[in-house]
Amino acid sequence: MRTHTLANGITIPLVGTGTNTYGKVDNSYNGELNNDFSALESAIEAGYRLIDTAIYYRNESGVGQTIKDSGIAREEFYLTTKIPEIENYVGSKELVEQTVLKSLDNLKVDYIDLYLIHKPIENKEMLKSTWEVLESFVDSGKIKSIGVSNFTLEQLEEMKSFARIKPVVNQIESNPSNWNNDLIDYLQKNRILPEAWGPLSKVTDEQQTILTKIGDKYGKNWGQVLLRYQIQRDVAVIPKSHNKKRQMLNLDLVNFNLSPEDIHIIKML
């Protein structure tokens, strides 16, 4: 599996699985929890080791239990979760600390590999105090890396004024409807890994046809071409599927390289 070395020297897989509909009725984001984590079980069996969850998903506990029940050593996994930006969680340093400790308890682990702020905290003082608590958990070893999600260039620049430990990841939307190229360029210049959520989302029929034609040359489907484009430009991806075959295909990205000509076509979608 292709990996990336973060600015802090820690290695992260470039392909992982999202979990925002796992363990829920009808595989729906807003569905009631039903403790059916068979999709995560099959993802782990397929070889996924970067597992991405969040407090907003309401399934940290089930994700943690499924990982524990896999019988695979904790150290084999790269586990990500995210703190909500709302005041109930970040309104004070005590609330942030309680939230992180609850995540550790839910996930049934001694440490979390990557802890993100899920969305920008607009109140600068609240953002600063939240970040300081996350930094303290890095100092204690209970969090290995910290980062953000859905932050703009301007918001990241603002963090430079107080961040003792700089964010190593910014999880953002990146797909043919919104490549987010300017932000990705900025992130890479500042040694912040761009991680694409929804990398297979919002693809039109016309775009899919073009991607399928490219894939035919490599014996790959359109989704594999799209994911390969991202990791080939050093953008991590967290596709999600409830289908075991698709999970395996989304992970099968290392035995081909897109040509410069194909990369140009995809970039222009």
C-alpha positions in Angstrom: 0.0 0.0 0.0 1.3 3.4 -0.9 2.1 5.7 2.0 3.0 9.3 2.8 5.3 10.6 5.4 3.7 13.5 7.3 5.6 16.6 8.4 6.1 15.1 11.8 7.8 12.0 10.4 4.8 9.6 10.9 3.7 7.5 8.0 0.0 7.4 6.9 -1.6 5.2 4.2 -2.7 7.1 1.1 -5.9 5.0 0.8 -8.4 4.4 3.6 -12.1 3.8 4.2 -14.7 6.3 5.4 -17.2 4.9 7.9 -19.9 7.6 8.1 -22.8 5.2 7.1 -21.4 2.1 8.8 -23.4 0.6 11.6 -26.6 2.4 10.6 -30.1 1.4 9.4 -30.3 1.4 5.5 -26.6 2.4 5.4 -27.9 6.0 5.8 -25.8 8.8 7.4 -28.8 9.8 9.6 -30.0 6.3 10.2 -30.4 4.8 13.6 -27.5 2.8 14.9 -28.0 -0.9 14.4 -24.4 -2.2 15.2 -24.0 -3.8 11.8 -20.4 -3.2 11.0 -20.1 -6.0 8.5 -19.0 -3.5 5.8 -16.1 -2.4 8.1 -15.3 -6.0 8.7 -15.0 -6.7 5.0 -13.0 -3.6 4.5 -10.5 -4.7 7.1 -10.4 -8.2 5.5 -9.7 -6.6 2.1 -6.7 -4.8 3.6 -7.8 -1.3 4.7 -5.8 -0.1 7.6 -6.6 3.7 7.5 -10.0 3.9 9.2 -11.7 7.3 9.3 -14.6 8.0 11.7 -15.9 11.1 13.6 -18.0 12.0 16.6 -20.6 13.4 14.2 -21.0 9.8 12.8 -22.1 8.5 16.2 -20.3 5.2 15.6 -16.9 5.6 17.2 -17.7 2.8 19.7 -18.8 0.3 17.0 -15.8 1.2 14.8 -13.5 0.7 17.8 -15.1 -2.7 18.7 -14.9 -3.9 15.1 -11.2 -3.1 14.9 -10.6 -4.8 18.3 -12.5 -7.9 17.2 -10.5 -8.1 14.0 -7.7 -9.7 15.9 -5.2 -7.5 14.0 -2.6 -5.7 16.1 -3.6 -2.1 17.0 -0.3 -0.9 15.6 -1.3 -2.1 12.1 -4.2 0.5 12.0 -4.1 4.2 11.3 -7.2 5.5 13.2 -8.7 8.9 12.5 -11.5 10.6 14.3 -12.8 14.2 14.5 -14.1 16.6 17.1 -17.2 18.7 16.2 -16.7 22.5 15.9 -19.7 23.3 18.0 -19.6 24.9 21.4 -20.9 21.7 23.2 -17.5 20.1 22.4 -15.1 23.0 22.1 -16.6 25.7 24.3 -13.9 25.3 26.9 -10.6 23.5 27.4 -12.3 21.1 29.8 -15.0 20.2 27.2 -12.3 19.5 24.6 -10.3 17.3 27.0 -13.5 15.4 27.9 -14.3 14.9 24.2 -10.9 13.5 23.4 -10.9 11.2 26.4 -14.4 10.0 25.3 -13.1 9.2 21.8 -10.2 7.2 23.3 -12.8 5.3 25.4 -15.2 4.8 22.5 -12.5 3.5 20.2 -11.0 1.3 22.9 -7.5 2.4 22.3 -4.6 3.9 24.2 -3.8 6.4 21.5 -5.4 7.9 18.3 -3.3 8.2 15.2 -5.0 11.4 13.9 -7.4 13.8 15.5 -9.0 16.4 13.4 -11.2 19.4 14.0 -14.2 18.5 11.8 -15.1 21.9 10.6 -13.6 25.4 11.0 -14.2 27.0 14.5 -15.1 30.5 13.6 -14.3 32.0 17.1 -10.5 32.4 17.0 -10.0 32.2 20.8 -12.1 29.0 20.8 -10.0 27.6 18.0 -6.8 28.5 19.8 -7.8 26.9 23.0 -9.1 23.8 21.2 -5.8 23.4 19.4 -3.8 23.9 22.6 -5.7 21.0 24.2 -5.0 18.8 21.2 -1.3 19.8 21.3 -1.2 18.7 25.0 -2.6 15.2 24.0 0.2 15.0 21.4 2.7 15.8 24.1 1.3 13.0 26.3 1.3 10.5 23.4 -2.4 9.9 23.5 -2.7 11.5 20.0 0.0 10.9 17.5 -0.9 13.7 14.9 -3.4 16.5 14.8 -5.0 18.3 11.8 -8.1 19.9 10.5 -10.9 19.3 8.1 -12.7 21.6 5.6 -10.3 24.5 6.5 -9.6 27.2 3.9 -6.2 28.7 3.0 -7.1 31.8 5.0 -8.1 29.8 8.1 -4.9 27.8 8.0 -2.8 31.0 7.7 -4.6 32.3 10.8 -3.5 29.2 12.7 0.1 30.0 12.2 -0.1 32.8 14.7 -0.7 30.3 17.6 -0.1 26.7 16.5 2.9 25.3 18.3 2.3 22.0 16.5 1.2 22.7 12.9 -1.7 20.6 11.4 -0.3 17.7 9.3 -3.5 17.0 7.4 -6.4 19.0 6.0 -9.3 16.7 5.0 -11.2 18.4 2.2 -13.6 17.7 -0.7 -11.8 16.8 -3.9 -13.5 15.3 -6.9 -14.3 16.2 -10.5 -16.9 18.7 -9.4 -14.4 20.5 -7.1 -10.8 19.5 -7.4 -9.8 22.2 -4.9 -6.5 22.6 -6.8 -5.5 25.9 -5.3 -5.9 24.7 -1.8 -4.1 21.5 -2.5 -1.2 23.4 -4.0 -1.0 25.5 -0.8 -1.2 22.5 1.5 1.5 20.6 -0.3 3.8 23.7 -0.3 3.2 23.9 3.5 3.8 20.1 4.1 0.1 19.6 5.0 -1.3 16.4 3.5 -4.5 16.9 1.5 -6.9 14.1 2.2 -9.9 13.9 -0.1 -13.3 13.0 1.3 -16.0 12.0 -1.2 -13.3 11.3 -3.9 -15.8 9.3 -6.0 -18.7 11.7 -5.5 -20.4 14.1 -7.9 -19.1 12.5 -11.1 -21.3 13.2 -14.1 -22.2 10.6 -16.7 -19.9 12.4 -19.2 -17.0 12.4 -16.8 -17.6 8.8 -16.0 -17.5 7.9 -19.7 -14.1 9.7 -20.1 -12.7 8.0 -17.0 -13.9 4.6 -18.2 -12.2 5.1 -21.5 -8.9 5.9 -19.7 -9.4 2.9 -17.4 -9.9 0.5 -20.3 -6.2 1.1 -21.3 -5.1 -0.1 -17.8 -7.7 -2.8 -17.1 -9.2 -0.6 -14.4 -12.6 0.9 -13.8 -13.4 4.6 -13.7 -13.3 4.8 -9.9 -9.9 3.2 -9.8 -8.7 5.8 -12.3 -10.1 8.6 -10.3 -8.5 7.4 -7.0 -5.2 6.7 -8.8 -5.1 10.2 -10.1 -5.4 11.5 -6.5 -2.7 9.3 -4.9 -0.4 9.8 -7.9 -0.4 13.5 -7.0 0.1 12.7 -3.3 -3.5 13.3 -2.2 -4.8 10.7 0.3 -8.3 9.3 -0.4 -10.9 7.8 1.9 -13.5 6.2 -0.4 -16.3 4.2 1.3 -18.4 1.3 0.1 -20.6 -1.4 1.6 -19.8 -3.7 -1.3 -16.9 -6.1 -0.7 -15.9 -6.3 -4.3 -15.9 -2.5 -4.7 -13.9 -2.2 -1.5 -11.2 -4.5 -3.0 -11.2 -2.6 -6.3 -10.8 0.8 -4.6 -7.8 -0.6 -2.8 -6.2 -2.1 -6.0 -4.4 1.1 -7.1 -0.7 0.2 -7.0 0.0 -1.8 -10.1 -0.5 0.9 -12.7 0.6 4.5 -13.4 -1.5 7.1 -15.3 0.4 8.6 -18.2 1.0 12.4 -18.3 -1.6 12.6 -21.1 -4.3 10.9 -19.1 -3.4 13.0 -16.0 -4.0 16.1 -18.1 -7.4 14.9 -19.3 -8.5 14.1 -15.8 -7.3 17.4 -14.5 -9.4 19.2 -17.1 -12.6 17.3 -16.1 
